[in-house]
Amino acid sequence: MKHLIFFFIIFLLKGNASLASTQNKIIVSIGNQIITSYELKNRVQTILVLNNKELTQENINKTKGQALNFLINLKLKKEEVIKYKITSNDKAVSNHLNNIASNYNTDENGLKTIFKNNNLSYELFLDGIKTEFAWQQLIFNFYQDKINLNEKEIDKELNEIVAKQQQAEEYNIAEIEIILGNNIDNKKKIEEIKSQIDEIGFKNTAIKYSTSLSALEGGNLGWITSQALSNMILNTVKKMKPGDISEPIYQSETATFIKLLDKRKISFSDINLKKMKNQIVSQKRNELLNLFANSYLSKIKNTTLIKYNE
């Protein structure tokens, strides 16, 4: 049963109040989880610092809304991974942190120094990443048995391509996926995504906004063979040039922006069919997991009491 959500969001509307002067207090309760003003302040400043944006009041005000939405989703995910006693993979977390650090020409220890020098909580940042990886594992545990792919059909398709001596195409793409709500909010979300892509780039916007599992990697999906893409996405990227960013592609409860990083044709003398098949299976499986993850998040969001405090 959907609970009534109380919107007392005066904290966010006080745009003239400096974030730095806000006392630490509970601003949102999400089930058994809470968001404090300190957490929101830290999240806002982390976004701005990691995206090389000045800590001006204008930038703070522009970032507050999406930072709060991120934290609400994160708390919902944390509640679930705690309930089901799911933990993150330490190696995966460490690899991800080093990938982030490489963007600043440093390593994980250097990343910690960046946080320290900017008076940011590295512990909160790390906890968020651990929660995201644990959430991925939770979704996989819940839905792995519901992912039914017809591998015989995939084999048949590959064999037909080989028989016709067709060339295969691969696309190096990145994505930003957002969950849709009502029509008015959707329009605002789409415009905000476009604005952020212009301001801070596609990768940073993916990290900040995307609900896809690829968000942790800046939306990067890597090289994907054309056979692994859905018809809707394939028909879009076929018309794009490297560097192009698509208009939102609407599917069920989501909208997805695609950036084409590069593309190439592959002759069959260079193709490992087993590797291609594995790539197709992996991509289709990840698409289904994303759908399950978004659906599950929407479900728990609609059945959890979210109370905004004055």
C-alpha positions in Angstrom: 0.0 0.0 0.0 1.4 3.3 -1.0 2.1 5.5 2.0 1.3 9.2 2.2 4.5 11.2 1.6 4.7 14.5 3.5 6.5 17.3 1.7 7.9 19.7 4.1 10.9 20.7 2.0 11.5 24.2 3.3 15.2 23.3 3.7 15.6 23.0 0.0 13.6 26.1 -0.8 15.8 28.4 1.3 18.1 29.1 -1.5 19.6 32.2 0.1 20.8 30.3 3.2 24.4 29.2 2.9 24.9 25.4 3.0 28.0 25.9 5.1 26.0 27.5 7.9 23.2 24.8 8.1 23.1 23.0 11.4 23.3 19.3 11.4 19.8 17.9 11.7 17.5 15.2 10.2 16.0 16.5 7.0 14.4 13.4 5.6 13.4 10.0 7.1 13.2 7.1 4.8 11.8 4.0 6.6 14.5 3.2 9.2 17.1 5.4 7.4 17.7 9.1 7.7 19.4 11.9 5.8 21.0 14.6 7.7 21.8 18.1 6.6 25.5 17.2 7.0 25.1 14.3 4.5 23.3 16.6 2.0 26.0 19.3 2.4 28.7 16.7 1.9 27.0 15.2 -1.1 26.5 18.6 -2.8 30.1 19.6 -2.2 31.5 16.2 -3.3 29.6 16.6 -6.6 31.0 20.1 -7.2 34.5 19.3 -6.1 34.8 16.1 -8.2 33.4 18.0 -11.2 35.8 20.9 -10.8 32.9 23.3 -10.1 33.2 26.3 -7.8 31.4 26.2 -4.5 29.2 29.2 -5.3 25.7 29.6 -3.9 24.3 29.3 -7.4 26.0 26.0 -8.0 25.0 24.7 -4.6 21.4 25.6 -5.3 21.4 23.9 -8.7 22.9 20.7 -7.2 20.8 20.4 -4.0 17.8 18.7 -5.6 19.6 16.0 -7.5 21.9 15.4 -4.5 18.9 14.8 -2.2 17.2 12.5 -4.8 20.5 10.5 -5.0 20.6 10.2 -1.2 17.0 9.1 -1.0 17.6 6.3 -3.5 20.8 5.4 -1.8 19.0 5.1 1.6 16.3 2.9 0.1 19.0 0.7 -1.4 20.9 0.5 1.9 17.7 -0.5 3.8 17.3 -3.4 1.4 20.9 -4.6 1.4 20.9 -4.5 5.3 17.6 -6.4 5.4 19.0 -9.2 3.2 22.5 -9.0 4.7 24.2 -8.3 1.3 27.8 -7.0 1.4 29.8 -5.5 -1.4 32.8 -7.1 -3.1 35.9 -5.4 -1.7 37.9 -6.0 -4.9 35.2 -4.5 -7.1 34.9 -1.5 -4.8 38.7 -0.9 -4.8 38.9 -1.2 -8.6 36.1 1.3 -9.0 37.8 3.8 -6.6 41.0 3.5 -8.5 39.1 4.1 -11.8 37.7 7.3 -10.3 41.1 8.3 -9.0 42.7 7.8 -12.4 40.5 10.7 -13.6 42.5 13.0 -11.3 45.9 11.3 -12.2 46.2 9.7 -8.8 45.4 6.5 -6.9 43.0 5.6 -4.1 45.2 7.2 -1.4 45.4 10.3 -3.5 41.6 10.4 -3.8 41.4 10.3 0.0 43.8 13.3 0.1 41.5 15.2 -2.3 38.6 14.7 0.1 40.7 15.6 3.1 42.0 18.8 1.5 38.4 19.9 0.6 37.0 19.0 4.1 34.8 16.2 2.6 33.9 12.9 4.2 35.6 10.1 2.3 33.8 7.7 4.6 30.3 8.8 3.3 31.5 8.6 -0.3 32.9 5.1 0.3 29.8 3.9 2.0 27.7 5.1 -0.9 29.9 3.1 -3.4 29.7 0.0 -1.2 26.0 0.3 -1.0 25.7 0.5 -4.8 27.8 -2.6 -5.4 25.8 -4.5 -2.7 22.6 -3.3 -4.4 23.8 -4.8 -7.7 24.5 -8.1 -6.0 21.0 -8.0 -4.4 19.3 -7.5 -7.7 21.3 -10.3 -9.3 20.4 -12.6 -6.4 16.7 -11.8 -6.7 16.3 -12.0 -10.5 19.0 -14.3 -11.9 16.5 -17.1 -12.2 14.1 -14.9 -14.2 16.7 -14.1 -16.9 15.8 -16.5 -19.6 17.8 -15.9 -22.8 17.3 -18.1 -25.8 20.9 -19.0 -26.7 19.9 -21.2 -29.6 18.3 -18.1 -31.2 21.6 -16.2 -30.6 23.6 -19.1 -32.2 21.2 -19.1 -35.2 21.6 -15.4 -35.7 25.4 -15.6 -35.6 25.5 -18.5 -38.0 23.3 -16.7 -40.5 25.7 -13.7 -40.4 28.7 -16.0 -41.0 26.9 -17.8 -43.8 26.1 -14.6 -45.6 29.7 -13.3 -45.0 28.3 -10.2 -43.5 30.5 -7.7 -41.7 29.8 -7.2 -38.0 29.7 -3.7 -36.5 30.7 -2.8 -33.0 29.8 0.4 -31.1 31.7 1.9 -28.2 28.8 3.6 -26.2 28.0 5.2 -22.9 24.5 5.7 -21.4 22.6 7.8 -18.9 19.4 6.2 -17.7 16.8 7.9 -15.6 13.5 6.7 -14.0 10.4 8.5 -15.3 7.7 9.9 -13.1 4.8 12.2 -14.1 4.9 14.1 -17.3 5.7 17.5 -15.7 8.6 16.1 -13.7 9.8 14.1 -16.7 10.2 17.2 -18.9 12.2 18.9 -16.1 14.4 15.9 -15.7 15.2 15.7 -19.4 16.0 19.4 -19.6 18.2 19.1 -16.5 20.1 16.1 -18.0 20.7 18.0 -21.2 21.9 21.1 -19.3 24.3 19.0 -17.1 25.8 17.3 -20.1 26.6 20.7 -21.6 28.1 21.9 -18.3 30.0 19.0 -16.9 30.1 16.4 -19.7 28.4 13.1 -20.4 30.5 11.0 -18.0 30.1 13.2 -15.0 26.4 13.5 -15.6 26.1 9.7 -15.8 27.8 9.4 -12.4 25.5 12.1 -10.9 22.2 11.1 -12.4 22.1 7.7 -14.1 20.1 4.9 -12.3 21.7 2.3 -14.5 24.2 -0.2 -13.1 26.7 1.4 -15.5 26.6 4.7 -13.6 29.5 3.6 -11.4 31.6 3.5 -14.5 30.4 6.9 -15.8 27.9 5.2 -18.0 30.5 3.5 -20.1 29.3 0.2 -21.6 32.4 -0.4 -23.7 32.5 -2.0 -27.2 29.2 -3.8 -28.0 28.4 -5.8 -31.1 25.3 -4.6 -33.0 23.7 -8.0 -32.4 23.8 -7.4 -28.6 21.9 -4.1 -28.8 18.1 -3.8 -28.6 16.5 -2.7 -31.9 15.5 0.6 -30.5 19.1 1.5 -29.4 20.7 0.0 -32.6 18.4 2.0 -34.8 19.5 5.1 -32.9 23.3 4.6 -32.9 23.3 3.6 -36.6 22.4 7.2 -37.4 25.0 8.7 -35.1 28.6 9.8 -35.5 31.3 9.4 -32.9 30.8 12.1 -30.3 27.1 12.4 -30.9 24.6 12.2 -28.0 21.1 10.9 -28.7 17.8 12.4 -27.7 16.2 10.4 -24.9 15.1 6.9 -25.8 11.9 6.1 -23.9 11.3 2.5 -22.7 8.7 1.6 -20.2 9.5 3.5 -17.0 12.9 4.9 -18.2 14.5 7.3 -20.6 18.0 6.7 -21.8 20.6 9.0 -23.4 23.2 7.3 -25.5 26.6 8.7 -26.4 28.5 7.1 -29.3 32.2 7.2 -28.5 33.4 5.2 -31.5 32.3 2.5 -34.0 34.1 0.0 -36.2 33.5 -2.8 -38.7 35.0 -6.2 -38.1 35.7 -8.8 -40.7 35.0 -12.4 -39.8 38.7 -13.3 -39.9 39.0 -11.2 -36.8 35.9 -12.4 -35.0 35.9 -14.9 -32.2 32.3 -16.1 -32.4 32.3 -17.5 -28.9 33.5 -14.2 -27.5 30.8 -12.4 -29.5 28.1 -14.7 -28.2 29.3 -14.2 -24.6 29.2 -10.4 -25.2 25.6 -10.6 -26.6 24.4 -12.8 -23.7 26.1 -10.5 -21.1 24.6 -7.3 -22.6 21.1 -8.7 -22.8 21.4 -10.0 -19.3 22.5 -6.6 -18.0 19.6 -4.9 -19.8 17.2 -7.2 -18.0 18.9 -6.6 -14.7 18.6 -2.9 -15.2 14.9 -3.2 -15.8 14.5 -5.3 -12.7 16.6 -2.9 -10.6 14.6 0.1 -11.6 11.3 -1.7 -11.1 12.3 -2.9 -7.7 13.6 0.6 -6.6 10.3 2.2 -7.8 8.3 -0.5 -5.8 10.1 0.1 -2.5 10.0 3.9 -3.0 6.2 3.7 -3.3 5.8 1.5 -0.3 8.2 3.3 2.1 7.2 6.3 4.2 9.4 9.2 3.1 9.0 12.1 5.4 10.6 15.5 4.8 11.2 17.5 8.0 11.2 21.2 8.4 
